[in-house]
């Protein structure tokens, strides 16, 4: 899995360890956090109200997936303890 920045159709930005799947749901996201603000970024667990760390997303929910900036990646890895 590769740490990926995901922009959802809702406008939310997520960061997590992503794996693209060949079927729907098309993305397996591990330890996802919602990204808000600017440096330092505010990272909050996503989705709210669950302790699950493995989330599946459908392609219809995803606008784009890309590589996070070095600062965001470092902050995320610190947050998840890696």
CORHUQUI-V371659 format. One record per residue. N is the residue number from 1. RES is the residue in three letters. PSI is psi in whole degrees, -180 to 180 (999 if undefined). D_FIRST is the distance of its C-alpha to the first C-alpha in Angstrom with 2 decimals. Layout:
n=N res=RES psi=PSI d_first=D_FIRST
n=N res=RES psi=PSI d_first=D_FIRST
//
This chain:
n=1 res=UNK psi=144 d_first=0.00
n=2 res=UNK psi=137 d_first=3.77
n=3 res=UNK psi=124 d_first=6.73
n=4 res=UNK psi=146 d_first=8.86
n=5 res=UNK psi=128 d_first=12.52
n=6 res=UNK psi=130 d_first=13.84
n=7 res=UNK psi=119 d_first=17.60
n=8 res=UNK psi=160 d_first=18.96
n=9 res=UNK psi=-24 d_first=22.33
n=10 res=UNK psi=-11 d_first=23.87
n=11 res=UNK psi=-6 d_first=23.37
n=12 res=UNK psi=143 d_first=20.96
n=13 res=UNK psi=133 d_first=18.12
n=14 res=UNK psi=150 d_first=14.95
n=15 res=UNK psi=140 d_first=12.21
n=16 res=UNK psi=177 d_first=9.11
n=17 res=UNK psi=111 d_first=5.40
n=18 res=UNK psi=147 d_first=5.36
n=19 res=UNK psi=123 d_first=5.32
n=20 res=UNK psi=135 d_first=8.80
n=21 res=UNK psi=158 d_first=11.23
n=22 res=UNK psi=-2 d_first=14.53
n=23 res=UNK psi=169 d_first=16.66
n=24 res=UNK psi=138 d_first=17.53
n=25 res=UNK psi=142 d_first=16.04
n=26 res=UNK psi=-5 d_first=13.76
n=27 res=UNK psi=126 d_first=10.77
n=28 res=UNK psi=120 d_first=9.04
n=29 res=UNK psi=123 d_first=8.70
n=30 res=UNK psi=136 d_first=8.45
n=31 res=UNK psi=57 d_first=11.15
n=32 res=UNK psi=145 d_first=12.39
n=33 res=UNK psi=144 d_first=15.35
n=34 res=UNK psi=137 d_first=17.97
n=35 res=UNK psi=129 d_first=18.98
n=36 res=UNK psi=155 d_first=22.75
n=37 res=UNK psi=-170 d_first=25.29
n=38 res=UNK psi=-178 d_first=25.18
n=39 res=UNK psi=125 d_first=24.79
n=40 res=UNK psi=143 d_first=24.48
n=41 res=UNK psi=152 d_first=22.22
n=42 res=UNK psi=118 d_first=22.66
n=43 res=UNK psi=123 d_first=19.52
n=44 res=UNK psi=141 d_first=20.31
n=45 res=UNK psi=144 d_first=18.42
n=46 res=UNK psi=141 d_first=17.82
n=47 res=UNK psi=161 d_first=19.30
n=48 res=UNK psi=159 d_first=22.46
n=49 res=UNK psi=23 d_first=24.34
n=50 res=UNK psi=153 d_first=21.66
n=51 res=UNK psi=2 d_first=19.98
n=52 res=UNK psi=142 d_first=17.16
n=53 res=UNK psi=-11 d_first=13.64
n=54 res=UNK psi=117 d_first=12.02
n=55 res=UNK psi=141 d_first=13.24
n=56 res=UNK psi=135 d_first=13.61
n=57 res=UNK psi=143 d_first=14.86
n=58 res=UNK psi=149 d_first=17.27
n=59 res=UNK psi=-27 d_first=17.45
n=60 res=UNK psi=-15 d_first=20.91
n=61 res=UNK psi=-16 d_first=19.64
n=62 res=UNK psi=128 d_first=17.44
n=63 res=UNK psi=-46 d_first=19.42
n=64 res=UNK psi=161 d_first=16.84
n=65 res=UNK psi=136 d_first=13.34
n=66 res=UNK psi=176 d_first=13.38
n=67 res=UNK psi=133 d_first=12.54
n=68 res=UNK psi=160 d_first=14.05
n=69 res=UNK psi=161 d_first=17.09
n=70 res=UNK psi=-40 d_first=17.15
n=71 res=UNK psi=-43 d_first=19.22
n=72 res=UNK psi=-43 d_first=16.98
n=73 res=UNK psi=-46 d_first=13.86
n=74 res=UNK psi=-44 d_first=16.19
n=75 res=UNK psi=-41 d_first=17.62
n=76 res=UNK psi=-47 d_first=14.41
n=77 res=UNK psi=-36 d_first=13.33
n=78 res=UNK psi=-43 d_first=16.98
n=79 res=UNK psi=-41 d_first=17.05
n=80 res=UNK psi=0 d_first=14.34
n=81 res=UNK psi=38 d_first=15.86
n=82 res=UNK psi=999 d_first=13.43
//
